Amino acid sequence: MSSTLFRTKRVEQSILDTEEPEHALKKSLSALDLTVFGVGVIIGTGIFVLTGTVAKNNAGPAVALAFVAAGVACALAALCYAEFASTVPVAGSAYTFSYASLGELPAWIIGWDLVLEFALGTAVVAVGWSGYIQSLMDTAGWSMPEALGSREGADTFGFDILAAVLVLILTCILVVGMKLSARITSLVVAIKVTVVLVVIIAGAFLIDGDNYDPFIPKTQTVDAGSSLDAPLIQLMFGWAPSNYGVMGIFTAASVVFFAFIGFDVVATAAEETKNPQRDMPRGIIGSLIICTTLYVAVSIVVTGMQHYSQLSVDAPLADAFKATGHPWFAGFISFGAAVGLTTVCMILLLGQTRVFFAMSRDGLLPRFFSHVHPRFKTPHRPTILLGVIIAILAGFTPLNELAALVNIGTLFAFVVVAIGVIILRRTRPDLHRAFRTPWVPVIPILSVCASLWLMINLPAETWVRFGIWMAAGFVVYFLYGRSHSRMALHGETTVAEVEKGHGKDTE
């Protein structure tokens, strides 16, 4: 039984599956497209909101160092993702990588995890986008009926129509094709980055050097408590995290990690990239470097404009400009956030549909969802199904309490991918690797440690919810996935057959 649970799918077989006409995605993306996707999904509400929260509560002006620490943790994972995405250029990201290195059951677990991560992420971002749009409407003197407005904090029954409509529109765009999605993303990302740069440049002229004193505020210990809302490390070891000081920077890094979620989504588009061996590493690492630089710059500016103890939690950038006598920028920032969140939502939805598509192509989910559209060459069936489900979820459900599940799901994927790099190096040293993670196994081990550290700083309640979702995944796998897997039904194509298949294609 253990041999079937941990049967791996050869890289050659995974690549050969992408050449079946009914299940083949169109290759249309370049390195620039991938970088734009990465920047588009990473830069969201985090750059406009989290900076003030962690500066005021954890790190003071040293929040810039917290962004660097979180960026380093992501960079370690990015190096591992870059090797896998260039070696196994197949849709599915961490799911596909796990199938090639760890086996079917671990692959199912990570795939099930990614479905949750991207679904909740899309819904949460759609609700946030709706909130910004309603704020802009209120500024213009318009207002949404309460029954059709944002559900967060509402006491009455209603449906967030704006959030639902956004998801449905983006679903249609993804069905039509990746190139259209890339063009729209490029336009929106250009607007979003322009807004961020204007904020950085304008804010730089309003910096007061006295606001940086002290740069690292004096340590204050938090009451340990015993609630599930407390970090897991607090409940396990009785260690209470610190506000401020050096440890406050690391506590802040666990929070601002939310702002980096998304660069791994780039790997889900590997199969639709023209030259994945060259362009995937550039897209993944390039987008992460750009976003980390912007995050650090924004945090330096906002803590220089206003003392960290006076920063607002809800809208620190906008309120900092108001405090310095420039209220016009508040509306400008809200506009940038609203525009930018559309790409975050679309790319998260893109990532989920590609993972779902890859799992159905392998038979772990119904094969009905693995057929591509005859004209657009996109996985239209899972895109439509998931788009409708997420639209309903975003419309009815206040999701702030579930947002942490997105974080733990991402970190779990980072751990699996890092371990997979080490294993595949040992089991398949013969594979051509266009990009090689440096210093293996040191870098992957550091990536695992950094991800686990951030995970145990999440609330214990998040771990409970994550465990329930994983338990449900085990039930689905043993009732359906294990017996319907293509490897269970047909075995695996031999290496000779794979090479023969490639030969026929060449001819």
N, C-alpha and C positions, 0 to 999 in steps of 0.2 A: 504493500500500500504506500509506504514511504517513497518508493521509487516512482510511483505515478504522481504523487503530490509534488515531487521536486524534479520532475522531468523538465529539461531545458529545451528551448527551441533554438536551433542553430541559427546563427546570424545569416548564413546563406539562404536558409529557408525563409526567414523574415523578409529578406530583400526580394526573393523570388515571388512571394505573395503579393508584393506591391505591383507586379507586372501583369497580374490577371486583369483583363480588360474591364470586367464588371466591378472590380474592387480597386482599381487604380486611380489615384488622385492626380490632378493636373499639376505639373511642375511649372511654376511661374514666378517664384520669389527669388530675390537677390539678397546680397548681404545688407544692402541699404534698407530693403523692405524689412528684414529681420530685426535690424537695429531699431528701426522706427516702431515695429511692433513691441520690442522690449521697452523702449522709452515710453511708448503709449500706455502700456499697462502698469508700469512701475510708478510713474508720476501721477498721483491721484490726490485724494483728500489728505494723505499723509503729509505732503509738503506744506499744506495750508493749515493743518490742524495739530498734528502730533508734535511739531516743534515747540509750540507754546506749552503743551501739556507736560512734556518731560523736562523742559527747562524750568518750569515753575515747581514741579513736584519732585524731581530727582537729581538733575545735573547742573542746573544754573546755566551760565554761558558755555560750560563744557559739554553741552548737548552736541556741539559740533564733533567732539571726540566720540560720543555715543553713536553718531551716524557713521563715523569711520569704523568703529568696532563692529557694528552691524554689517557694514559694507564688506569688511574683511571676512566675516563669517559667510556671507553670500558669495564672495569671490572664491573661497575654498570650494564651495559647492559648484560654482560656475565652471571651474576648471575640470571637475569631474563630469559635469553635464556636457561640456564641450567635447571631451574625448568620446563619450558614448554617442552623442548626436552625429558626430562625423564618422564614426565607425559603423553605427547601425542607423542609417538615415531612413527611419520608418516612423510613421505616425504612432503616437502613444506615449512618447516621452518616457518617464520613469517606469511605466508599465512594461513597455517593450524592452527596455534595458534590463529589467528584473527577469523577464522571461528568458532572456539570453544568458543570464549569469546565475541567478538564484533558483529558478525553477517556477513551475506553474502556480503553485499555491501562493508563494510570496508575490508573484506577478499579479495574481488576482487581488490580493490584499492591497497592494499599492494602487492598482487600478480602481478598486472600490473606494479607496481613500481619495484619489484624485477626483472622482466623480462628485463626491461630497464637497471637496475643497472648491472646485470651480463653480459648482451650482450655487453654494452659499455665497461665494465671492461675487458672482454675477448679480444675485438678488440684492445683497447688501449695497453694492455700488449703485444699482438702479434706484434703490430707495434714497440713497444719498444724493444722487443726481436730481431726483424729484424734489428733494428738499431745497437744493440750490435754485432750481427753476421757480419754485413757489416763492422763495425769498426775493428773487428778481421781479416776479410778478407783483408782489406786495409793494416793492419799491416804486413800481410803475403805476400803482393804484388799482391793480387787478387782484382778485382773490379767488381761489378755488373753493367750491362747496366743500364743507367739512367732510361729507361722506365720500368725496373723491380725492381727498388730499392725503398727505403723508400719514402713515399709521403709527409712527413712533410716538409713544406717549399718549395716544388717543384712548378715550374712555368709551367711545361709541363704535358700533359696527360700521365699517366702511371699506372702500377699495381704493388703493392708490393707483388711479388710472394712468398717471404720467409714467410711473415706474413700469407698469405692465406694457404700455404702448411702446416705450423705448426698447424693451427686450424683444417685442414682436417685430419692430422695424429692423433691428439689428439681425434678427433671425433671417429675415428676408434677404438682407444684404449678403449674409454668409452663404445662403443657398445659391445666390446668383453667381458667386465666384470669389476666389481668393484675390485676384488682381484688383477687382473693384473694392474689396475690403481694404487692400493695401493702399489704394489711392485715397480713399476716404480717411484712413488712418493717418496717412502722411500729411494731409491737409489739416486735420484736427490737431495732430501732434505739433505741427509748425506753429499753430495759434497758441497752443498750451505752453510750449517752450518760450515763445516770444513774451507771453504774459509773465512767466517766471523770471526771465532775464530783465524785463522792465522793472519788476519789483526789486530784484537784486541791485540793479544799477541806481534806481531812484532812492532805494533805502540806504545805499552806501553813503549818500550825501547827508543823511539824517542821523548818522551814527554819533553817539556821545561816548567817548572812551571811558567815562566814569561808570557806565553801565556794566563794564566787564570786570569790575572790582566787587567781590572776589570772582575770579574766573572759575575756580572750583570751590563752591561754598563748603562750609564746615559740616562734617558728618552729623546726621541725626538718625537715630535708630527708630524703626517703625515697630509698633506693637505687634508681636508675633500672632496672637489670636489663634483661633482654631476653626474658623469657618472654611467651607469649601471655596469661598471666594479668595482665600489666601493662596499664594503660590505653593506648588507641590513641594518644593524644597523646604519650605517653611514647616509643612506638616510632617515631612519625613525626618528632618534633622533638628527641628526646633530652632533653626537659624532664621532670624528676621532680616530681611533686606534693608539696606540703608538708603535714606534720603540724603543726597549730596555726598561729598567726598568721592574718593576713587571708586568705591563700590557702588555709589549712586550712578556713576557713569555706566557701569555694566548693567545695573537694573534698568536704566534708561534704554540701553541697547536692546534689551528684551522687548521693550515697548515699541521702539521705533523700527524694529524688524518688520512690523506690519507694513511700513512704508516701502519695503523692498520686495514684497510679495509680487510675483508675476514674471520675473526674468526667466524662470523655468518654463513658462508657457511657450517661449520661443522654440524650445526643443520639440513641442508637439507638431510644429510645422515642418519638420525635417524632410518628410516625404514629398512636400510640395515646393522644395527648394531646388533651383536649377543645378547648383553645385554645392551640395551639403557638406562635402568633405572640407571645402575651403570656407564657405560662407557661414556655417552654423557656429563655429568658434568665434568668428568675428562678430556675429550678431549678438550672441549671448554675452560675451565679455565686454564688447563695445558699449552695449546699452547699459550694463551695470556701472561701468566707469563714468559714463555721462551723467547718470542719475545720482550717483554718490557725490560727484562734484557739485551738482546743483543743490543737493540736500545740505551739504556742508556750508555752501555759500549762503543759502537762505537762513540757516540757523545762526550763522555769524551776524548777518544783517539784522535779524529780528531781535536778537538779544542785545545788540548794540543800539538799536533805536529806542528800546524801552527796557527798564530794569526787569530782570527775570521774575522777581517777586510780584510785579504788577501786570505781567502778561495774562491775557485772557485764555481760557481753556478752549472755548468754542471756536473763536476766530482770531488767533493771535496776530497774524499778519495784517489783516484788515484793521483790527483794533489798534495795532501799533501805529499805523499810518494816521488813524483818527487822533491818537494821543499826541502826535507831532504836528497836528493841524493840517492834515492832507486827507480829508474824508473821501475825496473822489476815488482814491485807490481802493477803497473798500468794495465799491461796486465793480471796479475793474477786476479785482481778485475773484469775486464771486462769479463773474462772467467766465474767467479763465478756468475756474474749478468746474463749472457746469459743462463747459465745452470739453474739457479734458476727460471728464468721467465717462463720456460716451465711448471713447476708445478703450478705457479700462474694461468697461462692461462687455464690449464686443470681443476683445481679445480673450477674456476669461471664458466667454461662451464658445469661442473658437477652440480653445484648449480642451474644454470638456467634450465637445462633439468629436474631436479627433481621438481622444482616449476611448470614448464609447465605441467609436467606429473600429478602432484597432481590436478591442476586446470582442466585438461581434464577429469580426473577420476571423478571429481565432476560435470562434464557436463558444466562448465562455459566456457570451450573451447571444440572443437570437440572431442568426445569420441574416435575417430579414433586413437588419439595419446596416449591413456591410456593403450594400449595393450603392454605387454612385449614380448621380443624375446623368442620363445619357448625353445631355448637351453641356451642362456646366461642369461636370466631372467633380462634383462636391458630394459629400455624404449627406444628402438632403433629408433622408428619413430620420436619423438621430438628431439632426439639427432642428427640424420642425418639432419633433417630440419634446426634446429638452427645452427648446425655446418656449413652448406653450406651458410646460410645467413650471419653469422658472418665472414666467410672466405672472402666473397665478400665485406663486410663492411670494414674489415681490409685492404683488398687489394687496395680499391679505395679511402678511405677517410682519410684525416689527422684529427685525433680525439683529439688533445690536448685541443681544446676549449670546447669539450664536456665532458672531463674527470671529471669536477666538478659535473656533474650530477650523477656520480657514488657515490660521497661523500654524496650528499644531499639525494639520494635514500636510502643509508645505514642508515643515521641518522633518516630518517623518519620511517624506519623499527624498529629502536631501540625504538622510542617513542611509536609506536603501541604495541610492545611486552611488554614494561613496564606497559602500561595501562592495557593490557590484563591480566597480572599477578594479578593485584589488583581486576579486575572484576571477574575472575574465582575463586579467593579465596572466594569471597562473594557468587557467584551463585552456585559453586560446592565445598563446603567445604568437601564433602564426598570423593572426589577423592583421591586415593593413590598417594602420591608425594614422589618418591624415593629421590629427592633432593628438598629442600625448600629454596627459597630465604630468607635470614635473614632480620629481621626488616621490614617486610611489614606493612604499605605501604611506609615507609621512603625511603628504597633503590630504589624502582621503581620511586618514585617522584623525587629523586635526579637524577636518570638516565634520566628522561624526561627533567629536567631542564638543565642538562649538554649537552644533545643532541641538545636541542633548542638553547642553547647559541652558540654552534659550528655552527649550521645552519644559524643563523642570521649574523654570521661573514663571510658567503659565499657571492660572488658577487650577486647583484640583478638580473643580466642577467641570472644567473643559476636558480633563482626562476622563472623567466619568462618561460624559456625552460621547467622546471619541470612542471609548470602549464599547458602548452600546451599539454605535454604528458599525464597528468592526465585527462585533458578534453577529449582527444581522448579515454582514457580508459572508461570514463563514457558513451560515445557514443556506444562503442563496447558492454559494459555490457547491456545497455537498448535495444539494437537492437538484441543481441544474448544471452548473458550469463543468463540474468534474466529468460527468457522463456525456456531455455534448461537445466537449473540447475536440477540435479537429485532430489533435495528436492522439486522443483516446480512440477516436473513430477510425482514423486512417493512418496513424503513425506519422512519421516524418520522412520527407523526401531525402534520399541519400545524397551525399556530396556529389557523387557521379551524376545523379539525375539533375541536381542543381546546375552543375557545370554544363550538362547537355542542354538544359533549358536555356541557359545564357548563350550557348552556342547557336541554338536555333534562332534566338532573337537577333543575334549578330548577323546570321545569314539572311 
